[in-house]
Amino acid sequence: MKFIHTADLHLDSPLRGLSSYADAPAERLRTATRDAFHNLVTQAIEEQVDFMVIAGDVYDGDWKDFNTGLFFIRQMGRLRHAGIPVYLLYGNHDADSEMTRGLELPDNVHVFSSRKAETFRIDSRKVALHGRSFKVAATTENLLPGYPEPVAGWLNIGVLHTALEGNAEHARYAPCSVAELQAKGYQYWALGHVHEHWVQRGDVTMAYPGNLQGRHIRELGARGALLVTAEEGEVTEVERLEVDVLRWHALELDVSAAPDLRSAVRMVGQAMEQVLESTPADLPLAMRVVFKGRSSVHAELIADEGQLRQEVIAQAVALDADRIWVEKVRVATEALEAAQPSSDDETQGAMAELESLALSAQDDPDFIRSLQADWQALLEKLPHDVLLAAPDLSALRQDPLAQMSDRIRQATPVLMARVGQDARSSS
């Protein structure tokens, strides 16, 4: 017997921040969650699975476009024609959704009640599925005590949308512990809410499939669902199904050894090529490039962000313009220690004091506020095409206070190197 466990579809999840990027593949990103779910349904039909479990968050909160709901119903219809039932539990995002309240689902879809935990039985397979949907988004109590006792001699599957043991990256909805799940007596726990893939095997198998499609740079790498095989009431295999249609990747590059800017940029191209070779050929990549390390090219890297971005994009285009989109270029390098301009104690003391002032400025609220007005006025004068070419400048204009301290920190080594250079020239 085989079934698919999926969760956190977040169909048509709004793609925040893409308006800042003129070259973003917006259409491909906009349909990615749908395309991934379509792929999963296709695999379910091809594998001839016995049923599918969806452990919450089909939709994305109070999303009012009913085309999203109609798309989901079409996919449920495909499964119905293939004779595949679906056991659906609503999570915190579904509780806020108008589609959850307003659209009638096909008769092959069985929805767990939000009033109390209930059990669906598949007599022909001796399978019992236990679950309870969220009635409201902010469901913060432990739902587990209300789950029914296991059916003796059957495969018992618990379906639960939960921040298991208070996962730090997700809201504490329906929290419970691993020990509580193990003590319930079910053989498999089909979990949802946490977007990262996680499986713990044993007498009791607990699993998060993760979400089907990465939607931003914090959801990196392969995404998909789980194909679970069971025999005589025991789980025998859990296989990951990768169904994502676009993959996010953070390319962190140590440029400490790069002698100049050209070499650093070439290193990006070489690293991109390696990522392409290790990624399935049909998958495009949304890539963030981060320069790291203590480097002699630090000043050149931060001198012109727009130009640096174009240099990185050129490397991507040369490799495969259709497969790589550069989401962002960040410089997190540090400058090498600036040489002291002379051995004169007074000069060295002045340099040390200047460096101390520059470094402390980022923690001085009064200084930051006084600088904000001048900086904002300058940014407002920049042409729109310049802001599009340098998304970080656009972000700085939109939220200068959040960006200012980091800019001062980046500029300090450049300032000190320039002062040291001027001092040497005049000596």
KOLVOFI-235121 format. One record per residue (C-alpha): residue in one letter; x, y, z; residue number from 1. Coordinates in pm, whole numbers, plus 50000, padded with zeros to 5 digits. Layout:
BEGIN
ROKOL   resn       X       Y       Z   resi
ROKOL      A       X       Y       Z    NUM
...
This chain:
BEGIN
ROKOL   resn       X       Y       Z   resi
ROKOL      M   50000   50000   50000      1
ROKOL      K   50126   50349   49913      2
ROKOL      F   50008   50696   50000      3
ROKOL      I   50135   51051   49951      4
ROKOL      H   50181   51287   50245      5
ROKOL      T   50198   51656   50158      6
ROKOL      A   50141   51986   50338      7
ROKOL      D   50187   52362   50313      8
ROKOL      L   50090   52404   49948      9
ROKOL      H   50029   52779   49995     10
ROKOL      L   49874   52795   49650     11
ROKOL      D   49926   53133   49480     12
ROKOL      S   50121   53262   49777     13
ROKOL      P   50188   53633   49715     14
ROKOL      L   50545   53695   49601     15
ROKOL      R   50662   53985   49811     16
ROKOL      G   50936   54221   49700     17
ROKOL      L   50959   54118   49337     18
ROKOL      S   50853   54462   49216     19
ROKOL      S   51201   54585   49310     20
ROKOL      Y   51359   54361   49048     21
ROKOL      A   51302   54458   48686     22
ROKOL      D   51450   54130   48560     23
ROKOL      A   51259   53892   48790     24
ROKOL      P   51086   53599   48614     25
ROKOL      A   50758   53710   48769     26
ROKOL      E   50528   53487   48565     27
ROKOL      R   50732   53175   48637     28
ROKOL      L   50740   53259   49007     29
ROKOL      R   50372   53350   49017     30
ROKOL      T   50261   53007   48893     31
ROKOL      A   50530   52803   49071     32
ROKOL      T   50313   52682   49362     33
ROKOL      R   50040   52569   49121     34
ROKOL      D   50286   52397   48889     35
ROKOL      A   50445   52210   49180     36
ROKOL      F   50108   52083   49303     37
ROKOL      H   50010   51982   48949     38
ROKOL      N   50334   51780   48936     39
ROKOL      L   50249   51610   49265     40
ROKOL      V   49900   51511   49149     41
ROKOL      T   50050   51372   48829     42
ROKOL      Q   50295   51162   49031     43
ROKOL      A   50013   51038   49256     44
ROKOL      I   49822   50917   48951     45
ROKOL      E   50130   50759   48790     46
ROKOL      E   50224   50583   49116     47
ROKOL      Q   49862   50468   49157     48
ROKOL      V   49871   50557   49525     49
ROKOL      D   49589   50443   49750     50
ROKOL      F   49522   50790   49890     51
ROKOL      M   49671   51134   49957     52
ROKOL      V   49701   51315   50291     53
ROKOL      I   49722   51696   50299     54
ROKOL      A   49828   51818   50645     55
ROKOL      G   49718   52182   50625     56
ROKOL      D   49774   52518   50458     57
ROKOL      V   49637   52455   50111     58
ROKOL      Y   49579   52828   50074     59
ROKOL      D   49769   53133   50192     60
ROKOL      G   49559   53313   50450     61
ROKOL      D   49280   53551   50352     62
ROKOL      W   49352   53522   49978     63
ROKOL      K   49036   53629   49796     64
ROKOL      D   49103   53512   49439     65
ROKOL      F   48864   53221   49392     66
ROKOL      N   49062   53105   49090     67
ROKOL      T   49302   52962   49346     68
ROKOL      G   49026   52753   49498     69
ROKOL      L   48900   52645   49157     70
ROKOL      F   49251   52532   49062     71
ROKOL      F   49265   52318   49378     72
ROKOL      I   48926   52165   49299     73
ROKOL      R   49043   52080   48945     74
ROKOL      Q   49338   51892   49090     75
ROKOL      M   49110   51709   49332     76
ROKOL      G   48895   51620   49030     77
ROKOL      R   49195   51465   48857     78
ROKOL      L   49250   51245   49163     79
ROKOL      R   48881   51158   49173     80
ROKOL      H   48890   51034   48813     81
ROKOL      A   49189   50819   48908     82
ROKOL      G   49002   50673   49205     83
ROKOL      I   49230   50834   49465     84
ROKOL      P   49067   50968   49784     85
ROKOL      V   49214   51268   49966     86
ROKOL      Y   49217   51327   50342     87
ROKOL      L   49244   51698   50404     88
ROKOL      L   49318   51884   50727     89
ROKOL      Y   49294   52262   50743     90
ROKOL      G   49581   52454   50904     91
ROKOL      N   49623   52808   51034     92
ROKOL      H   49629   52970   50688     93
ROKOL      D   49322   52776   50570     94
ROKOL      A   49126   52891   50875     95
ROKOL      D   49143   53249   50743     96
ROKOL      S   49061   53157   50384     97
ROKOL      E   48732   53235   50213     98
ROKOL      M   48790   52934   49984     99
ROKOL      T   48786   52706   50288    100
ROKOL      R   48445   52839   50387    101
ROKOL      G   48289   52887   50047    102
ROKOL      L   48381   52619   49791    103
ROKOL      E   48231   52270   49779    104
ROKOL      L   48496   52005   49726    105
ROKOL      P   48458   51685   49518    106
ROKOL      D   48325   51378   49699    107
ROKOL      N   48664   51206   49704    108
ROKOL      V   48793   51475   49946    109
ROKOL      H   48734   51401   50314    110
ROKOL      V   48790   51701   50542    111
ROKOL      F   48873   51657   50911    112
ROKOL      S   48633   51840   51139    113
ROKOL      S   48746   52151   51328    114
ROKOL      R   48506   52088   51619    115
ROKOL      K   48687   51778   51747    116
ROKOL      A   48930   51517   51625    117
ROKOL      E   48773   51247   51410    118
ROKOL      T   48869   50923   51235    119
ROKOL      F   48830   50820   50872    120
ROKOL      R   48856   50446   50804    121
ROKOL      I   48962   50270   50485    122
ROKOL      D   48829   49922   50554    123
ROKOL      S   48976   49757   50246    124
ROKOL      R   49327   49862   50351    125
ROKOL      K   49281   49851   50729    126
ROKOL      V   49389   50212   50760    127
ROKOL      A   49258   50462   51015    128
ROKOL      L   49334   50833   50971    129
ROKOL      H   49289   51058   51275    130
ROKOL      G   49295   51438   51262    131
ROKOL      R   49144   51773   51353    132
ROKOL      S   49138   52088   51143    133
ROKOL      F   49203   52437   51275    134
ROKOL      K   48887   52636   51339    135
ROKOL      V   49076   52964   51385    136
ROKOL      A   49424   53062   51274    137
ROKOL      A   49555   53132   51625    138
ROKOL      T   49510   52777   51754    139
ROKOL      T   49772   52770   52026    140
ROKOL      E   49647   52486   52247    141
ROKOL      N   49773   52130   52222    142
ROKOL      L   49516   51938   52012    143
ROKOL      L   49675   51599   52067    144
ROKOL      P   49488   51494   52387    145
ROKOL      G   49161   51493   52191    146
ROKOL      Y   49284   51252   51923    147
ROKOL      P   49115   50907   51928    148
ROKOL      E   49281   50589   52044    149
ROKOL      P   49446   50379   51769    150
ROKOL      V   49247   50107   51594    151
ROKOL      A   49406   49777   51696    152
ROKOL      G   49568   49580   51415    153
ROKOL      W   49534   49863   51162    154
ROKOL      L   49775   50120   51025    155
ROKOL      N   49698   50434   51225    156
ROKOL      I   49793   50768   51068    157
ROKOL      G   49775   51086   51276    158
ROKOL      V   49734   51406   51076    159
ROKOL      L   49834   51721   51263    160
ROKOL      H   49929   52078   51177    161
ROKOL      T   50174   52168   51451    162
ROKOL      A   50485   52355   51553    163
ROKOL      L   50639   52039   51692    164
ROKOL      E   50824   52115   52015    165
ROKOL      G   50796   52488   51945    166
ROKOL      N   50996   52503   51621    167
ROKOL      A   51167   52841   51652    168
ROKOL      E   51112   52946   51292    169
ROKOL      H   50737   52892   51291    170
ROKOL      A   50451   53022   51503    171
ROKOL      R   50361   52800   51798    172
ROKOL      Y   50036   52663   51662    173
ROKOL      A   49898   52343   51821    174
ROKOL      P   50232   52272   51992    175
ROKOL      C   50319   51925   52116    176
ROKOL      S   50628   51712   52175    177
ROKOL      V   50788   51415   52002    178
ROKOL      A   50732   51209   52316    179
ROKOL      E   50358   51285   52308    180
ROKOL      L   50333   51172   51945    181
ROKOL      Q   50522   50851   52020    182
ROKOL      A   50298   50776   52316    183
ROKOL      K   49976   50801   52114    184
ROKOL      G   50025   50459   51959    185
ROKOL      Y   49992   50555   51591    186
ROKOL      Q   50240   50414   51340    187
ROKOL      Y   50274   50731   51127    188
ROKOL      W   50234   51102   51198    189
ROKOL      A   50163   51314   50889    190
ROKOL      L   50264   51660   51007    191
ROKOL      G   50234   52004   50852    192
ROKOL      H   50322   52369   50930    193
ROKOL      V   50704   52347   50931    194
ROKOL      H   50831   52411   50578    195
ROKOL      E   51152   52208   50604    196
ROKOL      H   51174   51837   50520    197
ROKOL      W   51219   51623   50832    198
ROKOL      V   51162   51250   50891    199
ROKOL      Q   51221   51048   51208    200
ROKOL      R   51190   50672   51165    201
ROKOL      G   51133   50411   51433    202
ROKOL      D   50838   50223   51581    203
ROKOL      V   50659   50552   51522    204
ROKOL      T   50744   50745   51205    205
ROKOL      M   50702   51123   51226    206
ROKOL      A   50746   51341   50920    207
ROKOL      Y   50721   51692   50782    208
ROKOL      P   50730   51681   50401    209
ROKOL      G   50815   52052   50388    210
ROKOL      N   50640   52280   50144    211
ROKOL      L   50601   52187   49778    212
ROKOL      Q   50772   52493   49635    213
ROKOL      G   51026   52737   49771    214
ROKOL      R   50880   53088   49757    215
ROKOL      H   51174   53304   49865    216
ROKOL      I   51541   53291   49959    217
ROKOL      R   51468   53153   50307    218
ROKOL      E   51321   52837   50149    219
ROKOL      L   51631   52694   49986    220
ROKOL      G   51696   52371   49802    221
ROKOL      A   51475   52085   49689    222
ROKOL      R   51106   52089   49786    223
ROKOL      G   50835   51829   49763    224
ROKOL      A   50625   51564   49934    225
ROKOL      L   50661   51211   50075    226
ROKOL      L   50567   50877   49922    227
ROKOL      V   50501   50636   50208    228
ROKOL      T   50488   50258   50167    229
ROKOL      A   50328   50036   50432    230
ROKOL      E   50275   49664   50473    231
ROKOL      E   50069   49475   50731    232
ROKOL      G   50014   49780   50946    233
ROKOL      E   50376   49899   50949    234
ROKOL      V   50554   50173   50759    235
ROKOL      T   50830   50014   50550    236
ROKOL      E   50962   50304   50339    237
ROKOL      V   50944   50685   50321    238
ROKOL      E   51065   50831   49992    239
ROKOL      R   51098   51198   49907    240
ROKOL      L   50927   51324   49591    241
ROKOL      E   51080   51643   49450    242
ROKOL      V   50814   51837   49260    243
ROKOL      D   50936   52198   49275    244
ROKOL      V   50963   52386   48946    245
ROKOL      L   51209   52656   49054    246
ROKOL      R   51480   52623   49316    247
ROKOL      W   51626   52892   49543    248
ROKOL      H   51998   52883   49611    249
ROKOL      A   52228   53097   49828    250
ROKOL      L   52573   53110   49671    251
ROKOL      E   52819   53220   49940    252
ROKOL      L   53160   53285   49792    253
ROKOL      D   53482   53339   49987    254
ROKOL      V   53690   53586   49782    255
ROKOL      S   53977   53619   50029    256
ROKOL      A   54221   53487   49769    257
ROKOL      A   54094   53703   49481    258
ROKOL      P   54367   53952   49381    259
ROKOL      D   54127   54186   49198    260
ROKOL      L   53761   54245   49113    261
ROKOL      R   53780   54059   48784    262
ROKOL      S   53904   53746   48960    263
ROKOL      A   53627   53770   49221    264
ROKOL      V   53362   53794   48949    265
ROKOL      R   53512   53499   48763    266
ROKOL      M   53493   53297   49083    267
ROKOL      V   53118   53364   49084    268
ROKOL      G   53083   53222   48734    269
ROKOL      Q   53277   52909   48825    270
ROKOL      A   53065   52853   49137    271
ROKOL      M   52743   52907   48938    272
ROKOL      E   52851   52646   48687    273
ROKOL      Q   52906   52391   48965    274
ROKOL      V   52557   52460   49104    275
ROKOL      L   52401   52416   48759    276
ROKOL      E   52577   52082   48715    277
ROKOL      S   52439   51953   49047    278
ROKOL      T   52080   52067   48978    279
ROKOL      P   51832   51877   48756    280
ROKOL      A   51856   52013   48402    281
ROKOL      D   51491   52118   48382    282
ROKOL      L   51501   52332   48698    283
ROKOL      P   51570   52707   48687    284
ROKOL      L   51751   52866   48981    285
ROKOL      A   51678   53184   49173    286
ROKOL      M   52018   53267   49316    287
ROKOL      R   52144   53507   49579    288
ROKOL      V   52517   53574   49555    289
ROKOL      V   52699   53672   49875    290
ROKOL      F   53065   53776   49872    291
ROKOL      K   53242   53684   50196    292
ROKOL      G   53588   53684   50350    293
ROKOL      R   53857   53934   50445    294
ROKOL      S   53966   54060   50107    295
ROKOL      S   54179   54318   49931    296
ROKOL      V   53892   54371   49683    297
ROKOL      H   53642   54475   49950    298
ROKOL      A   53652   54844   49853    299
ROKOL      E   53598   54762   49484    300
ROKOL      L   53307   54531   49564    301
ROKOL      I   53112   54793   49757    302
ROKOL      A   53210   55088   49538    303
ROKOL      D   52931   55042   49280    304
ROKOL      E   52655   54797   49369    305
ROKOL      G   52472   54844   49041    306
ROKOL      Q   52781   54765   48836    307
ROKOL      L   52863   54464   49054    308
ROKOL      R   52514   54324   49006    309
ROKOL      Q   52546   54358   48630    310
ROKOL      E   52884   54183   48639    311
ROKOL      V   52730   53892   48830    312
ROKOL      I   52430   53879   48595    313
ROKOL      A   52670   53868   48300    314
ROKOL      Q   52827   53555   48446    315
ROKOL      A   52483   53396   48481    316
ROKOL      V   52378   53490   48129    317
ROKOL      A   52698   53346   47984    318
ROKOL      L   52622   53012   48151    319
ROKOL      D   52246   52981   48090    320
ROKOL      A   52023   53288   48070    321
ROKOL      D   51708   53073   48094    322
ROKOL      R   51809   52886   48407    323
ROKOL      I   51964   53143   48642    324
ROKOL      W   51798   53452   48783    325
ROKOL      V   52017   53657   49016    326
ROKOL      E   51780   53755   49296    327
ROKOL      K   52030   53970   49486    328
ROKOL      V   52399   54042   49519    329
ROKOL      R   52527   54111   49871    330
ROKOL      V   52872   54213   49984    331
ROKOL      A   52959   54075   50329    332
ROKOL      T   53335   54098   50292    333
ROKOL      E   53572   54280   50524    334
ROKOL      A   53869   54493   50426    335
ROKOL      L   54222   54389   50502    336
ROKOL      E   54381   54587   50785    337
ROKOL      A   54473   54930   50649    338
ROKOL      A   54844   55009   50668    339
ROKOL      Q   54936   55284   50911    340
ROKOL      P   55043   55600   50726    341
ROKOL      S   55356   55653   50939    342
ROKOL      S   55518   55559   51265    343
ROKOL      D   55440   55898   51412    344
ROKOL      D   55257   55841   51741    345
ROKOL      E   55038   56150   51698    346
ROKOL      T   54927   56045   51348    347
ROKOL      Q   54853   55690   51461    348
ROKOL      G   54653   55822   51754    349
ROKOL      A   54447   56045   51526    350
ROKOL      M   54379   55753   51289    351
ROKOL      A   54271   55529   51577    352
ROKOL      E   54037   55798   51709    353
ROKOL      L   53887   55852   51363    354
ROKOL      E   53828   55479   51322    355
ROKOL      S   53665   55461   51665    356
ROKOL      L   53432   55748   51577    357
ROKOL      A   53334   55585   51247    358
ROKOL      L   53264   55249   51408    359
ROKOL      S   53067   55394   51699    360
ROKOL      A   52852   55603   51464    361
ROKOL      Q   52645   55302   51367    362
ROKOL      D   52528   55267   51729    363
ROKOL      D   52453   55637   51781    364
ROKOL      P   52077   55699   51730    365
ROKOL      D   52118   56078   51718    366
ROKOL      F   52386   56052   51450    367
ROKOL      I   52176   55807   51248    368
ROKOL      R   51874   56039   51257    369
ROKOL      S   52081   56340   51155    370
ROKOL      L   52227   56144   50864    371
ROKOL      Q   51893   56003   50751    372
ROKOL      A   51752   56328   50611    373
ROKOL      D   52061   56402   50402    374
ROKOL      W   52079   56046   50275    375
ROKOL      Q   51708   56033   50192    376
ROKOL      A   51731   56358   49997    377
ROKOL      L   52018   56220   49792    378
ROKOL      L   51840   55892   49719    379
ROKOL      E   51523   56072   49608    380
ROKOL      K   51726   56248   49337    381
ROKOL      L   51852   55923   49185    382
ROKOL      P   51695   55825   48850    383
ROKOL      H   51448   55539   48861    384
ROKOL      D   51663   55321   48633    385
ROKOL      V   51953   55351   48877    386
ROKOL      L   51733   55225   49161    387
ROKOL      L   51613   54934   48948    388
ROKOL      A   51971   54840   48869    389
ROKOL      A   52062   54852   49237    390
ROKOL      P   51780   54696   49444    391
ROKOL      D   51974   54753   49766    392
ROKOL      L   51962   55130   49705    393
ROKOL      S   51588   55104   49647    394
ROKOL      A   51551   54919   49977    395
ROKOL      L   51759   55186   50148    396
ROKOL      R   51530   55459   50016    397
ROKOL      Q   51219   55272   50136    398
ROKOL      D   51353   55195   50485    399
ROKOL      P   51665   55401   50558    400
ROKOL      L   51670   55347   50933    401
ROKOL      A   51684   54969   50895    402
ROKOL      Q   51971   54993   50647    403
ROKOL      M   52180   55284   50777    404
ROKOL      S   52390   55113   51044    405
ROKOL      D   52496   54836   50806    406
ROKOL      R   52599   55093   50542    407
ROKOL      I   52816   55279   50793    408
ROKOL      R   52978   54952   50898    409
ROKOL      Q   53057   54867   50535    410
ROKOL      A   53191   55213   50457    411
ROKOL      T   53425   55238   50759    412
ROKOL      P   53713   55026   50619    413
ROKOL      V   53692   55208   50287    414
ROKOL      L   53709   55543   50467    415
ROKOL      M   54010   55435   50671    416
ROKOL      A   54194   55299   50367    417
ROKOL      R   54132   55624   50179    418
ROKOL      V   54251   55840   50470    419
ROKOL      G   54561   55622   50504    420
ROKOL      Q   54630   55652   50131    421
ROKOL      D   54597   56033   50141    422
ROKOL      A   54828   56049   50443    423
ROKOL      R   55092   55844   50267    424
ROKOL      S   55069   56062   49955    425
ROKOL      S   55126   56381   50153    426
ROKOL      S   55416   56247   50361    427
